[in-house]
């Protein structure tokens, strides 16, 4: 059966590539931009964050074309999740392939239209071709080919092909519309998962991810007229002093064998209303990636010690927190990826740990063995002229078919 799959891809490679590009192009044309609520006004064509329903309608249309059964789950109608099912036996292994439909903003400096897929020398350019609409197209096409070749042939397990919402940004209200919603409400129950959202050109398998803390710190000052600054307290000056302390901060931690060391990034700073007003408030947001052993209590204590080193009044809030995780790399999903990649592409993807976060973290923390693995370069995420090799998408679709066959039959 696996040889039949390889032969099918060999004989129909151009058509399969065209199918993936067609679907990816339709997805990219939909501006499913996910930002926090306070930035929504910057995107007047959006009525709510993400609006993943725009892509979800296309996904459902494609599932119908391939004859794949599907269910839609939505905490909010504009932000649905669509889960297609290949195979009828729910008692065995249930392998989840999950890609997200939301994207980050395009940003500036593009040499092409970010919402129109442009192809040059076998490479597709556009916002989402890598993160995550290209891989989403590939797993849907893979599911369609399995259905076309083998129909409802009984399997010892079930393949779940999921187009999910709400991956790129966590809103301050903490409400999740994607994977956490599905797991909390027990709407899906996979035993294993592959998340094609890490890059690495299919040469790496994500088995561990750092935790993430987003911390907001606000400096309190006193507003005054810009012509009489001595009557106010400049919150930006106060924050500048704190920033210097944060630059010198060395976190107390134990290095981790796979994940290494924690990192701290000051990613946002906001303050002031006008040049002629002494700012009464200034806010920063920190992104801290943690390793096992660095607890939330310990991290918050270390940051508080920084605050007391600076004269003035500060308020600190932990906006979001996720724990680090590590999966034993000696598991059947990793072995299936490695064996099929070696046979087909001539290399053996290696397990590693990463600082970024994917759906794999949420799944692992829920007790589901999930790895990150997929096509594309890790250097193409969130950048101007985001790119993806079409050849890799086709190879990835074939490997998904082979891996699914190994795990589910």
URFENUR-V948306 format. One line per field, one symbol per residue. phi: phi as a letter, one per 40 degrees, with the letter a starting at -180 (. if undefined). psi: psi as a letter, one per 30 degrees, with the letter a starting at -180 (. if undefined). burial: I if it has 9 or more other C-alpha atoms within 8 Angstrom, else O. A space follows every 10 residues. Layout:
phi->???
psi->???
burial->???
This chain:
phi->.ccccccccc cbdcccdccc cdcdcccccc cccbbcdccc ccbccbcadg fcdccdcccc dcdcccgcca bbbacadcbc bbbcbbgbcc cccbccbbbb ccbcdcgbgc cbccbbcbbb fgbcbichcc baccdccccc cccccdcccb fcddbcaacb bbbbcgbcbc cdcgcbbbcc cccccfcbac caabbcabgg fgcbbcbabc cbbbbbbbcc bacacccbcc cbbccccccd ccdccccccb ccabdbdbcg bcbbbccaab agbadcbccc aabbbbbbcb bdhccccccc cccccccccb chbbbbbcca abccaabdcc bccccccccc ccccbgbbdb cabbccbbdd cdccccgbcb bbaicgcccb cgbcfdbacc dcccdccccc cccccccbb
psi->eeeeeeeeee fgeeeeeeee eeeeeeeefk iikjllefge ffiffkflkd hffeeeeeee eeeeefgkkl kkkkfkefil kkjlkklfjf fakjkkjkll fllllealgk fljfgkkkkk hgkkkljfee igfeeeeeee eeeeeeeeef bgkklgakkk jkjllheekj kfffkkgcee eeeeghflil flkkjihfbg hgfkjjfkkl lkkjkkkkkk akklkffiff fajjfeeeee eeeeeeefkj kjlkkkeefb lllkkjfkkk kkflfgkkkf kkklkkjkkl lkfjleeeee eeeeeeeffk klklkkkjel kklllkkkfi lfeeeeeeee eeeefgljkk klllflklfe eeeefggkjk lkkallkffg kglkhklkke eeeeeeeeee eeeeeeff.
burial->OOOOIIOIIO OOIOOIIOII IOIIIIIIII OIIIIIOOOI OOOOOIOOII IIIIIIOIII OIIIOIOIII OOIIOOOIII IIIIIIIIIO OIIIIIIIII IIIIOOOOOI OIIIIIIIOO OOIIIIIIII IIIIIIIIII IIIIOIIOOO OOOOIIIIII IIIIIIIIOI IOOOOIIIII IIIOOOOOOI IIIIIIIIII IIIIIIIIII IIIIIIIIII IIIIIIOOIO OIIIIIOIIO IIOOIOOOOO OOIOOIOOIO IIOOOIOOIO IIOOOOIIII IIIIIIIIII IIOIOOOOIO OIOOOIIOOI OOOIOOOIII IOIIIOIOOO OOIIIIIIII IIOOOOIIIO IIIIIOIIII IIIIOOOIII IIIIIIIIOI IIOIIIIIII OIIIOIIIII IIIIIOIIO
